[in-house]
């Protein structure tokens, strides 16, 4: 998908989000999430707060914190209950490369925000499982 014709970044109550400029059908690929590719060790040593980091099965981490070197997919916000997109790790023939695709998981009407579930591990690092804040996040 292309920024500006299929989707756009807009301000919202979370800061910014990604919104559909046309109806998006289940199965469509929104795009690839990319950023700095780091080993787990290098990621742990970095200044990253993990907000835009995705761990991969090969032990590497994609950190999309820098908007100049990452894709517009960094603006997709979290929702466990209203998720309409899904992240899928892509197998590539070159081990040094890694990618995560974001795909439409259910039809998204024009104007709706694109959302996916960041997963429990993302939130476990930020809030205790039984805190009121975490309950509110899990209800989103």
N, CA, C and O atoms as a GROMACS GRO file, in nm:
protein
  560
    1UNK      N    1   0.084  -0.118   0.000
    1UNK     CA    2   0.000   0.000   0.000
    1UNK      C    3   0.088   0.124   0.000
    1UNK      O    4   0.204   0.121   0.041
    2UNK      N    5   0.030   0.229  -0.046
    2UNK     CA    6   0.106   0.354  -0.054
    2UNK      C    7   0.050   0.457   0.043
    2UNK      O    8  -0.071   0.476   0.055
    3UNK      N    9   0.142   0.523   0.111
    3UNK     CA   10   0.105   0.631   0.200
    3UNK      C   11   0.054   0.747   0.114
    3UNK      O   12   0.119   0.786   0.018
    4UNK      N   13  -0.060   0.800   0.149
    4UNK     CA   14  -0.117   0.912   0.075
    4UNK      C   15  -0.225   0.871  -0.024
    4UNK      O   16  -0.309   0.954  -0.060
    5UNK      N   17  -0.224   0.746  -0.069
    5UNK     CA   18  -0.331   0.703  -0.159
    5UNK      C   19  -0.414   0.589  -0.099
    5UNK      O   20  -0.534   0.580  -0.124
    6UNK      N   21  -0.352   0.501  -0.021
    6UNK     CA   22  -0.424   0.391   0.042
    6UNK      C   23  -0.445   0.415   0.192
    6UNK      O   24  -0.550   0.383   0.247
    7UNK      N   25  -0.344   0.472   0.255
    7UNK     CA   26  -0.348   0.499   0.400
    7UNK      C   27  -0.284   0.635   0.426
    7UNK      O   28  -0.209   0.687   0.344
    8UNK      N   29  -0.315   0.690   0.545
    8UNK     CA   30  -0.252   0.816   0.585
    8UNK      C   31  -0.228   0.817   0.735
    8UNK      O   32  -0.298   0.749   0.811
    9UNK      N   33  -0.129   0.895   0.777
    9UNK     CA   34  -0.100   0.915   0.919
    9UNK      C   35  -0.177   1.038   0.964
    9UNK      O   36  -0.171   1.144   0.901
   10UNK      N   37  -0.252   1.023   1.074
   10UNK     CA   38  -0.330   1.134   1.130
   10UNK      C   39  -0.305   1.143   1.280
   10UNK      O   40  -0.278   1.042   1.345
   11UNK      N   41  -0.315   1.265   1.334
   11UNK     CA   42  -0.309   1.278   1.479
   11UNK      C   43  -0.434   1.216   1.543
   11UNK      O   44  -0.542   1.220   1.485
   12UNK      N   45  -0.416   1.160   1.663
   12UNK     CA   46  -0.530   1.107   1.739
   12UNK      C   47  -0.497   1.113   1.887
   12UNK      O   48  -0.396   1.171   1.927
   13UNK      N   49  -0.583   1.053   1.969
   13UNK     CA   50  -0.564   1.059   2.114
   13UNK      C   51  -0.443   0.980   2.163
   13UNK      O   52  -0.404   0.994   2.279
   14UNK      N   53  -0.382   0.898   2.078
   14UNK     CA   54  -0.262   0.822   2.114
   14UNK      C   55  -0.136   0.891   2.063
   14UNK      O   56  -0.025   0.842   2.086
   15UNK      N   57  -0.152   1.001   1.993
   15UNK     CA   58  -0.041   1.072   1.929
   15UNK      C   59  -0.066   1.078   1.781
   15UNK      O   60  -0.105   1.181   1.727
   16UNK      N   61  -0.042   0.964   1.713
   16UNK     CA   62  -0.071   0.952   1.571
   16UNK      C   63  -0.114   0.809   1.543
   16UNK      O   64  -0.083   0.718   1.619
   17UNK      N   65  -0.186   0.791   1.433
   17UNK     CA   66  -0.231   0.659   1.393
   17UNK      C   67  -0.235   0.649   1.243
   17UNK      O   68  -0.222   0.750   1.172
   18UNK      N   69  -0.254   0.528   1.193
   18UNK     CA   70  -0.262   0.502   1.049
   18UNK      C   71  -0.407   0.473   1.014
   18UNK      O   72  -0.472   0.390   1.078
   19UNK      N   73  -0.458   0.542   0.911
   19UNK     CA   74  -0.600   0.535   0.875
   19UNK      C   75  -0.617   0.498   0.728
   19UNK      O   76  -0.535   0.534   0.643
   20UNK      N   77  -0.724   0.425   0.700
   20UNK     CA   78  -0.755   0.381   0.564
   20UNK      C   79  -0.814   0.496   0.483
   20UNK      O   80  -0.908   0.563   0.528
   21UNK      N   81  -0.761   0.519   0.364
   21UNK     CA   82  -0.815   0.619   0.272
   21UNK      C   83  -0.912   0.557   0.172
   21UNK      O   84  -0.976   0.627   0.093
   22UNK      N   85  -0.922   0.426   0.177
   22UNK     CA   86  -1.015   0.351   0.092
   22UNK      C   87  -1.050   0.224   0.168
   22UNK      O   88  -0.980   0.188   0.263
   23UNK      N   89  -1.156   0.155   0.129
   23UNK     CA   90  -1.184   0.027   0.194
   23UNK      C   91  -1.068  -0.070   0.172
   23UNK      O   92  -1.020  -0.084   0.060
   24UNK      N   93  -1.025  -0.137   0.277
   24UNK     CA   94  -0.917  -0.234   0.269
   24UNK      C   95  -0.975  -0.373   0.292
   24UNK      O   96  -1.049  -0.395   0.388
   25UNK      N   97  -0.941  -0.466   0.205
   25UNK     CA   98  -0.998  -0.600   0.213
   25UNK      C   99  -0.908  -0.695   0.290
   25UNK      O  100  -0.786  -0.685   0.288
   26UNK      N  101  -0.973  -0.789   0.360
   26UNK     CA  102  -0.901  -0.891   0.435
   26UNK      C  103  -0.801  -0.960   0.343
   26UNK      O  104  -0.834  -0.998   0.231
   27UNK      N  105  -0.679  -0.976   0.392
   27UNK     CA  106  -0.574  -1.042   0.316
   27UNK      C  107  -0.480  -0.947   0.245
   27UNK      O  108  -0.370  -0.987   0.206
   28UNK      N  109  -0.520  -0.822   0.227
   28UNK     CA  110  -0.431  -0.727   0.162
   28UNK      C  111  -0.308  -0.702   0.249
   28UNK      O  112  -0.318  -0.699   0.372
   29UNK      N  113  -0.194  -0.686   0.185
   29UNK     CA  114  -0.071  -0.653   0.257
   29UNK      C  115  -0.062  -0.502   0.271
   29UNK      O  116  -0.062  -0.429   0.171
   30UNK      N  117  -0.055  -0.455   0.394
   30UNK     CA  118  -0.039  -0.312   0.419
   30UNK      C  119   0.104  -0.272   0.385
   30UNK      O  120   0.127  -0.165   0.328
   31UNK      N  121   0.200  -0.357   0.420
   31UNK     CA  122   0.339  -0.329   0.389
   31UNK      C  123   0.433  -0.404   0.481
   31UNK      O  124   0.391  -0.488   0.560
   32UNK      N  125   0.560  -0.372   0.469
   32UNK     CA  126   0.662  -0.432   0.553
   32UNK      C  127   0.704  -0.334   0.662
   32UNK      O  128   0.724  -0.215   0.637
   33UNK      N  129   0.716  -0.387   0.783
   33UNK     CA  130   0.766  -0.308   0.895
   33UNK      C  131   0.918  -0.318   0.891
   33UNK      O  132   0.974  -0.428   0.895
   34UNK      N  133   0.984  -0.206   0.883
   34UNK     CA  134   1.129  -0.212   0.886
   34UNK      C  135   1.185  -0.102   0.975
   34UNK      O  136   1.114  -0.011   1.018
   35UNK      N  137   1.312  -0.115   1.001
   35UNK     CA  138   1.385  -0.022   1.085
   35UNK      C  139   1.525  -0.076   1.102
   35UNK      O  140   1.572  -0.155   1.020
   36UNK      N  141   1.591  -0.034   1.206
   36UNK     CA  142   1.726  -0.082   1.231
   36UNK      C  143   1.720  -0.228   1.274
   36UNK      O  144   1.645  -0.263   1.364
   37UNK      N  145   1.799  -0.313   1.209
   37UNK     CA  146   1.804  -0.455   1.243
   37UNK      C  147   1.921  -0.477   1.337
   37UNK      O  148   2.036  -0.450   1.303
   38UNK      N  149   1.891  -0.527   1.458
   38UNK     CA  150   1.991  -0.544   1.563
   38UNK      C  151   1.989  -0.687   1.616
   38UNK      O  152   1.886  -0.755   1.613
   39UNK      N  153   2.104  -0.732   1.665
   39UNK     CA  154   2.105  -0.856   1.741
   39UNK      C  155   2.038  -0.825   1.874
   39UNK      O  156   2.029  -0.708   1.913
   40UNK      N  157   1.992  -0.926   1.945
   40UNK     CA  158   1.931  -0.905   2.076
   40UNK      C  159   2.030  -0.837   2.170
   40UNK      O  160   1.992  -0.748   2.246
   41UNK      N  161   2.155  -0.877   2.163
   41UNK     CA  162   2.258  -0.817   2.248
   41UNK      C  163   2.276  -0.668   2.218
   41UNK      O  164   2.281  -0.586   2.309
   42UNK      N  165   2.285  -0.634   2.090
   42UNK     CA  166   2.300  -0.493   2.052
   42UNK      C  167   2.175  -0.412   2.088
   42UNK      O  168   2.184  -0.296   2.128
   43UNK      N  169   2.060  -0.475   2.073
   43UNK     CA  170   1.935  -0.406   2.109
   43UNK      C  171   1.935  -0.374   2.259
   43UNK      O  172   1.899  -0.263   2.298
   44UNK      N  173   1.974  -0.470   2.342
   44UNK     CA  174   1.976  -0.449   2.487
   44UNK      C  175   2.073  -0.338   2.526
   44UNK      O  176   2.050  -0.269   2.625
   45UNK      N  177   2.179  -0.321   2.449
   45UNK     CA  178   2.278  -0.217   2.478
   45UNK      C  179   2.237  -0.081   2.422
   45UNK      O  180   2.295   0.021   2.459
   46UNK      N  181   2.137  -0.078   2.334
   46UNK     CA  182   2.097   0.046   2.268
   46UNK      C  183   2.017   0.137   2.361
   46UNK      O  184   1.979   0.097   2.471
   47UNK      N  185   1.993   0.258   2.316
   47UNK     CA  186   1.913   0.355   2.391
   47UNK      C  187   1.763   0.338   2.368
   47UNK      O  188   1.684   0.415   2.422
   48UNK      N  189   1.724   0.240   2.290
   48UNK     CA  190   1.583   0.221   2.254
   48UNK      C  191   1.498   0.192   2.378
   48UNK      O  192   1.538   0.118   2.467
   49UNK      N  193   1.379   0.253   2.381
   49UNK     CA  194   1.285   0.222   2.489
   49UNK      C  195   1.191   0.108   2.451
   49UNK      O  196   1.105   0.069   2.530
   50UNK      N  197   1.207   0.054   2.330
   50UNK     CA  198   1.130  -0.060   2.286
   50UNK      C  199   0.993  -0.030   2.229
   50UNK      O  200   0.921  -0.121   2.189
   51UNK      N  201   0.956   0.097   2.225
   51UNK     CA  202   0.823   0.135   2.176
   51UNK      C  203   0.798   0.087   2.034
   51UNK      O  204   0.687   0.047   2.002
   52UNK      N  205   0.900   0.090   1.949
   52UNK     CA  206   0.884   0.053   1.808
   52UNK      C  207   0.963  -0.074   1.773
   52UNK      O  208   0.994  -0.096   1.656
   53UNK      N  209   0.996  -0.154   1.871
   53UNK     CA  210   1.078  -0.273   1.848
   53UNK      C  211   0.993  -0.398   1.830
   53UNK      O  212   0.892  -0.417   1.899
   54UNK      N  213   1.035  -0.484   1.737
   54UNK     CA  214   0.970  -0.613   1.716
   54UNK      C  215   1.077  -0.721   1.719
   54UNK      O  216   1.171  -0.718   1.640
   55UNK      N  217   1.062  -0.817   1.810
   55UNK     CA  218   1.153  -0.929   1.817
   55UNK      C  219   1.118  -1.032   1.711
   55UNK      O  220   1.001  -1.054   1.681
   56UNK      N  221   1.220  -1.095   1.655
   56UNK     CA  222   1.202  -1.195   1.550
   56UNK      C  223   1.244  -1.332   1.599
   56UNK      O  224   1.320  -1.345   1.695
   57UNK      N  225   1.195  -1.434   1.534
   57UNK     CA  226   1.226  -1.572   1.572
   57UNK      C  227   1.374  -1.604   1.559
   57UNK      O  228   1.425  -1.692   1.629
   58UNK      N  229   1.445  -1.533   1.469
   58UNK     CA  230   1.587  -1.560   1.450
   58UNK      C  231   1.674  -1.492   1.556
   58UNK      O  232   1.797  -1.496   1.547
   59UNK      N  233   1.611  -1.429   1.657
   59UNK     CA  234   1.685  -1.364   1.764
   59UNK      C  235   1.720  -1.219   1.737
   59UNK      O  236   1.777  -1.152   1.823
   60UNK      N  237   1.688  -1.170   1.620
   60UNK     CA  238   1.715  -1.030   1.587
   60UNK      C  239   1.595  -0.944   1.628
   60UNK      O  240   1.487  -0.995   1.658
   61UNK      N  241   1.618  -0.814   1.628
   61UNK     CA  242   1.514  -0.717   1.663
   61UNK      C  243   1.510  -0.610   1.556
   61UNK      O  244   1.614  -0.556   1.516
   62UNK      N  245   1.390  -0.579   1.508
   62UNK     CA  246   1.370  -0.465   1.418
   62UNK      C  247   1.326  -0.350   1.506
   62UNK      O  248   1.224  -0.359   1.574
   63UNK      N  249   1.402  -0.240   1.506
   63UNK     CA  250   1.367  -0.122   1.584
   63UNK      C  251   1.332  -0.008   1.489
   63UNK      O  252   1.420   0.048   1.423
   64UNK      N  253   1.205   0.025   1.482
   64UNK     CA  254   1.157   0.130   1.393
   64UNK      C  255   1.141   0.264   1.462
   64UNK      O  256   1.057   0.344   1.422
   65UNK      N  257   1.220   0.289   1.566
   65UNK     CA  258   1.206   0.412   1.644
   65UNK      C  259   1.234   0.538   1.562
   65UNK      O  260   1.171   0.641   1.585
   66UNK      N  261   1.326   0.532   1.469
   66UNK     CA  262   1.363   0.650   1.392
   66UNK      C  263   1.272   0.660   1.269
   66UNK      O  264   1.281   0.578   1.178
   67UNK      N  265   1.183   0.761   1.265
   67UNK     CA  266   1.090   0.771   1.153
   67UNK      C  267   1.160   0.795   1.019
   67UNK      O  268   1.100   0.772   0.914
   68UNK      N  269   1.284   0.839   1.021
   68UNK     CA  270   1.358   0.862   0.896
   68UNK      C  271   1.406   0.732   0.834
   68UNK      O  272   1.431   0.727   0.713
   69UNK      N  273   1.420   0.627   0.914
   69UNK     CA  274   1.473   0.500   0.862
   69UNK      C  275   1.377   0.383   0.883
   69UNK      O  276   1.417   0.267   0.875
   70UNK      N  277   1.251   0.414   0.909
   70UNK     CA  278   1.152   0.309   0.927
   70UNK      C  279   1.032   0.335   0.837
   70UNK      O  280   1.021   0.441   0.776
   71UNK      N  281   0.944   0.238   0.830
   71UNK     CA  282   0.826   0.252   0.743
   71UNK      C  283   0.712   0.322   0.816
   71UNK      O  284   0.714   0.336   0.939
   72UNK      N  285   0.613   0.364   0.740
   72UNK     CA  286   0.496   0.429   0.797
   72UNK      C  287   0.414   0.333   0.884
   72UNK      O  288   0.323   0.376   0.954
   73UNK      N  289   0.446   0.205   0.880
   73UNK     CA  290   0.373   0.108   0.963
   73UNK      C  291   0.400   0.128   1.112
   73UNK      O  292   0.329   0.073   1.196
   74UNK      N  293   0.502   0.206   1.144
   74UNK     CA  294   0.531   0.235   1.284
   74UNK      C  295   0.417   0.311   1.351
   74UNK      O  296   0.413   0.322   1.474
   75UNK      N  297   0.323   0.364   1.270
   75UNK     CA  298   0.212   0.441   1.325
   75UNK      C  299   0.086   0.357   1.351
   75UNK      O  300  -0.016   0.412   1.393
   76UNK      N  301   0.092   0.225   1.328
   76UNK     CA  302  -0.024   0.141   1.360
   76UNK      C  303  -0.028   0.122   1.511
   76UNK      O  304   0.068   0.076   1.572
   77UNK      N  305  -0.142   0.157   1.570
   77UNK     CA  306  -0.159   0.148   1.715
   77UNK      C  307  -0.212   0.011   1.757
   77UNK      O  308  -0.252  -0.071   1.675
   78UNK      N  309  -0.210  -0.010   1.888
   78UNK     CA  310  -0.251  -0.137   1.950
   78UNK      C  311  -0.400  -0.142   1.979
   78UNK      O  312  -0.462  -0.042   2.018
   79UNK      N  313  -0.456  -0.257   1.959
   79UNK     CA  314  -0.586  -0.294   2.016
   79UNK      C  315  -0.594  -0.445   2.018
   79UNK      O  316  -0.569  -0.512   1.918
   80UNK      N  317  -0.629  -0.498   2.134
   80UNK     CA  318  -0.646  -0.643   2.145
   80UNK      C  319  -0.783  -0.684   2.090
   80UNK      O  320  -0.794  -0.782   2.017
   81UNK      N  321  -0.886  -0.608   2.125
   81UNK     CA  322  -1.022  -0.645   2.087
   81UNK      C  323  -1.064  -0.593   1.950
   81UNK      O  324  -1.147  -0.654   1.883
   82UNK      N  325  -1.008  -0.480   1.908
   82UNK     CA  326  -1.049  -0.421   1.780
   82UNK      C  327  -0.944  -0.438   1.669
   82UNK      O  328  -0.953  -0.373   1.565
   83UNK      N  329  -0.846  -0.524   1.692
   83UNK     CA  330  -0.740  -0.544   1.592
   83UNK      C  331  -0.800  -0.581   1.458
   83UNK      O  332  -0.884  -0.671   1.448
   84UNK      N  333  -0.756  -0.512   1.354
   84UNK     CA  334  -0.803  -0.542   1.218
   84UNK      C  335  -0.685  -0.573   1.125
   84UNK      O  336  -0.703  -0.591   1.005
   85UNK      N  337  -0.566  -0.580   1.183
   85UNK     CA  338  -0.445  -0.616   1.110
   85UNK      C  339  -0.367  -0.719   1.191
   85UNK      O  340  -0.388  -0.733   1.311
   86UNK      N  341  -0.278  -0.789   1.124
   86UNK     CA  342  -0.195  -0.889   1.191
   86UNK      C  343  -0.052  -0.878   1.140
   86UNK      O  344  -0.029  -0.849   1.022
   87UNK      N  345   0.043  -0.900   1.229
   87UNK     CA  346   0.185  -0.899   1.193
   87UNK      C  347   0.229  -1.041   1.165
   87UNK      O  348   0.196  -1.133   1.240
   88UNK      N  349   0.304  -1.060   1.057
   88UNK     CA  350   0.355  -1.192   1.019
   88UNK      C  351   0.503  -1.181   0.986
   88UNK      O  352   0.543  -1.101   0.902
   89UNK      N  353   0.582  -1.263   1.053
   89UNK     CA  354   0.725  -1.265   1.021
   89UNK      C  355   0.744  -1.332   0.886
   89UNK      O  356   0.687  -1.438   0.860
   90UNK      N  357   0.824  -1.272   0.802
   90UNK     CA  358   0.848  -1.324   0.667
   90UNK      C  359   0.980  -1.398   0.664
   90UNK      O  360   1.080  -1.349   0.717
   91UNK      N  361   0.982  -1.513   0.602
   91UNK     CA  362   1.106  -1.587   0.582
   91UNK      C  363   1.171  -1.536   0.455
   91UNK      O  364   1.110  -1.535   0.348
   92UNK      N  365   1.294  -1.496   0.467
   92UNK     CA  366   1.368  -1.444   0.352
   92UNK      C  367   1.487  -1.535   0.325
   92UNK      O  368   1.541  -1.596   0.417
   93UNK      N  369   1.529  -1.546   0.200
   93UNK     CA  370   1.638  -1.637   0.166
   93UNK      C  371   1.774  -1.595   0.219
   93UNK      O  372   1.866  -1.676   0.222
   94UNK      N  373   1.788  -1.471   0.259
   94UNK     CA  374   1.915  -1.421   0.310
   94UNK      C  375   1.901  -1.400   0.460
   94UNK      O  376   1.821  -1.317   0.503
   95UNK      N  377   1.977  -1.473   0.540
   95UNK     CA  378   1.962  -1.470   0.685
   95UNK      C  379   1.984  -1.331   0.744
   95UNK      O  380   1.924  -1.298   0.846
   96UNK      N  381   2.069  -1.250   0.683
   96UNK     CA  382   2.099  -1.118   0.736
   96UNK      C  383   1.980  -1.023   0.724
   96UNK      O  384   1.976  -0.920   0.790
   97UNK      N  385   1.884  -1.058   0.639
   97UNK     CA  386   1.766  -0.974   0.622
   97UNK      C  387   1.650  -1.031   0.701
   97UNK      O  388   1.640  -1.153   0.718
   98UNK      N  389   1.563  -0.945   0.748
   98UNK     CA  390   1.445  -0.988   0.820
   98UNK      C  391   1.334  -0.889   0.792
   98UNK      O  392   1.360  -0.771   0.769
   99UNK      N  393   1.212  -0.937   0.792
   99UNK     CA  394   1.100  -0.849   0.766
   99UNK      C  395   0.976  -0.900   0.837
   99UNK      O  396   0.961  -1.019   0.862
  100UNK      N  397   0.890  -0.807   0.870
  100UNK     CA  398   0.760  -0.838   0.925
  100UNK      C  399   0.658  -0.770   0.834
  100UNK      O  400   0.666  -0.650   0.811
  101UNK      N  401   0.564  -0.848   0.783
  101UNK     CA  402   0.458  -0.787   0.702
  101UNK      C  403   0.337  -0.763   0.791
  101UNK      O  404   0.309  -0.839   0.884
  102UNK      N  405   0.268  -0.657   0.760
  102UNK     CA  406   0.142  -0.627   0.828
  102UNK      C  407   0.033  -0.646   0.723
  102UNK      O  408   0.035  -0.585   0.616
  103UNK      N  409  -0.063  -0.733   0.756
  103UNK     CA  410  -0.172  -0.765   0.663
  103UNK      C  411  -0.306  -0.732   0.725
  103UNK      O  412  -0.323  -0.737   0.847
  104UNK      N  413  -0.402  -0.700   0.639
  104UNK     CA  414  -0.538  -0.673   0.684
  104UNK      C  415  -0.599  -0.807   0.727
  104UNK      O  416  -0.604  -0.901   0.648
  105UNK      N  417  -0.645  -0.815   0.852
  105UNK     CA  418  -0.700  -0.939   0.907
  105UNK      C  419  -0.852  -0.947   0.893
  105UNK      O  420  -0.909  -1.056   0.894
  106UNK      N  421  -0.915  -0.833   0.880
  106UNK     CA  422  -1.059  -0.827   0.851
  106UNK      C  423  -1.085  -0.696   0.779
  106UNK      O  424  -1.013  -0.598   0.798
  107UNK      N  425  -1.189  -0.694   0.697
  107UNK     CA  426  -1.218  -0.577   0.616
  107UNK      C  427  -1.217  -0.450   0.701
  107UNK      O  428  -1.270  -0.447   0.812
  108UNK      N  429  -1.156  -0.345   0.645
  108UNK     CA  430  -1.145  -0.216   0.714
  108UNK      C  431  -1.215  -0.111   0.627
  108UNK      O  432  -1.177  -0.092   0.512
  109UNK      N  433  -1.316  -0.043   0.681
  109UNK     CA  434  -1.383   0.059   0.601
  109UNK      C  435  -1.297   0.185   0.585
  109UNK      O  436  -1.208   0.212   0.666
  110UNK      N  437  -1.325   0.260   0.480
  110UNK     CA  438  -1.258   0.388   0.457
  110UNK      C  439  -1.273   0.475   0.582
  110UNK      O  440  -1.382   0.487   0.638
  111UNK      N  441  -1.164   0.536   0.625
  111UNK     CA  442  -1.165   0.625   0.740
  111UNK      C  443  -1.132   0.559   0.873
  111UNK      O  444  -1.106   0.629   0.971
  112UNK      N  445  -1.133   0.426   0.878
  112UNK     CA  446  -1.107   0.356   1.004
  112UNK      C  447  -0.957   0.348   1.033
  112UNK      O  448  -0.875   0.346   0.942
  113UNK      N  449  -0.925   0.342   1.161
  113UNK     CA  450  -0.785   0.329   1.202
  113UNK      C  451  -0.741   0.184   1.188
  113UNK      O  452  -0.816   0.092   1.219
  114UNK      N  453  -0.617   0.164   1.142
  114UNK     CA  454  -0.557   0.032   1.136
  114UNK      C  455  -0.497   0.002   1.273
  114UNK      O  456  -0.428   0.085   1.330
  115UNK      N  457  -0.525  -0.118   1.326
  115UNK     CA  458  -0.483  -0.158   1.460
  115UNK      C  459  -0.436  -0.302   1.459
  115UNK      O  460  -0.490  -0.384   1.385
  116UNK      N  461  -0.337  -0.334   1.542
  116UNK     CA  462  -0.303  -0.474   1.564
  116UNK      C  463  -0.262  -0.495   1.708
  116UNK      O  464  -0.222  -0.401   1.777
  117UNK      N  465  -0.271  -0.620   1.753
  117UNK     CA  466  -0.239  -0.656   1.891
  117UNK      C  467  -0.088  -0.665   1.905
  117UNK      O  468  -0.025  -0.749   1.841
  118UNK      N  469  -0.030  -0.580   1.987
  118UNK     CA  470   0.115  -0.580   2.008
  118UNK      C  471   0.161  -0.705   2.082
  118UNK      O  472   0.280  -0.739   2.078
  119UNK      N  473   0.070  -0.775   2.148
  119UNK     CA  474   0.105  -0.897   2.220
  119UNK      C  475   0.134  -0.871   2.366
  119UNK      O  476   0.170  -0.761   2.406
  120UNK      N  477   0.117  -0.975   2.445
  120UNK     CA  478   0.137  -0.964   2.590
  120UNK      C  479   0.280  -0.927   2.627
  120UNK      O  480   0.300  -0.849   2.720
  121UNK      N  481   0.379  -0.980   2.556
  121UNK     CA  482   0.519  -0.953   2.592
  121UNK      C  483   0.550  -0.804   2.584
  121UNK      O  484   0.626  -0.752   2.667
  122UNK      N  485   0.493  -0.735   2.487
  122UNK     CA  486   0.515  -0.590   2.474
  122UNK      C  487   0.468  -0.519   2.601
  122UNK      O  488   0.539  -0.434   2.655
  123UNK      N  489   0.348  -0.554   2.648
  123UNK     CA  490   0.291  -0.486   2.764
  123UNK      C  491   0.348  -0.538   2.896
  123UNK      O  492   0.354  -0.463   2.994
  124UNK      N  493   0.390  -0.664   2.902
  124UNK     CA  494   0.449  -0.720   3.023
  124UNK      C  495   0.572  -0.641   3.067
  124UNK      O  496   0.599  -0.629   3.186
  125UNK      N  497   0.646  -0.587   2.970
  125UNK     CA  498   0.766  -0.508   3.002
  125UNK      C  499   0.732  -0.369   3.054
  125UNK      O  500   0.818  -0.301   3.108
  126UNK      N  501   0.607  -0.327   3.039
  126UNK     CA  502   0.568  -0.191   3.075
  126UNK      C  503   0.480  -0.182   3.200
  126UNK      O  504   0.495  -0.091   3.281
  127UNK      N  505   0.388  -0.278   3.215
  127UNK     CA  506   0.292  -0.274   3.327
  127UNK      C  507   0.274  -0.415   3.383
  127UNK      O  508   0.267  -0.512   3.308
  128UNK      N  509   0.265  -0.427   3.515
  128UNK     CA  510   0.238  -0.558   3.574
  128UNK      C  511   0.104  -0.613   3.522
  128UNK      O  512   0.010  -0.537   3.498
  129UNK      N  513   0.097  -0.742   3.506
  129UNK     CA  514  -0.021  -0.808   3.448
  129UNK      C  515  -0.151  -0.770   3.518
  129UNK      O  516  -0.254  -0.757   3.452
  130UNK      N  517  -0.148  -0.751   3.649
  130UNK     CA  518  -0.272  -0.727   3.724
  130UNK      C  519  -0.294  -0.581   3.760
  130UNK      O  520  -0.379  -0.551   3.844
  131UNK      N  521  -0.219  -0.488   3.699
  131UNK     CA  522  -0.239  -0.347   3.729
  131UNK      C  523  -0.364  -0.294   3.657
  131UNK      O  524  -0.399  -0.346   3.551
  132UNK      N  525  -0.431  -0.192   3.713
  132UNK     CA  526  -0.548  -0.134   3.646
  132UNK      C  527  -0.514  -0.082   3.506
  132UNK      O  528  -0.595  -0.095   3.414
  133UNK      N  529  -0.396  -0.024   3.489
  133UNK     CA  530  -0.356   0.025   3.357
  133UNK      C  531  -0.350  -0.087   3.256
  133UNK      O  532  -0.395  -0.073   3.142
  134UNK      N  533  -0.295  -0.198   3.298
  134UNK     CA  534  -0.285  -0.313   3.208
  134UNK      C  535  -0.424  -0.368   3.173
  134UNK      O  536  -0.447  -0.408   3.059
  135UNK      N  537  -0.513  -0.371   3.268
  135UNK     CA  538  -0.650  -0.417   3.239
  135UNK      C  539  -0.714  -0.327   3.134
  135UNK      O  540  -0.782  -0.376   3.044
  136UNK      N  541  -0.692  -0.196   3.146
  136UNK     CA  542  -0.750  -0.103   3.049
  136UNK      C  543  -0.688  -0.128   2.910
  136UNK      O  544  -0.759  -0.126   2.810
  137UNK      N  545  -0.558  -0.150   2.906
  137UNK     CA  546  -0.491  -0.177   2.778
  137UNK      C  547  -0.548  -0.305   2.718
  137UNK      O  548  -0.576  -0.309   2.598
  138UNK      N  549  -0.566  -0.409   2.797
  138UNK     CA  550  -0.616  -0.537   2.746
  138UNK      C  551  -0.761  -0.527   2.699
  138UNK      O  552  -0.806  -0.611   2.621
  139UNK      N  553  -0.835  -0.427   2.746
  139UNK     CA  554  -0.973  -0.410   2.703
  139UNK      C  555  -0.984  -0.328   2.574
  139UNK      O  556  -1.091  -0.322   2.514
  140UNK      N  557  -0.875  -0.266   2.533
  140UNK     CA  558  -0.878  -0.185   2.409
  140UNK      C  559  -0.890  -0.272   2.287
  140UNK      O  560  -0.894  -0.220   2.175
   0.00000   0.00000   0.00000
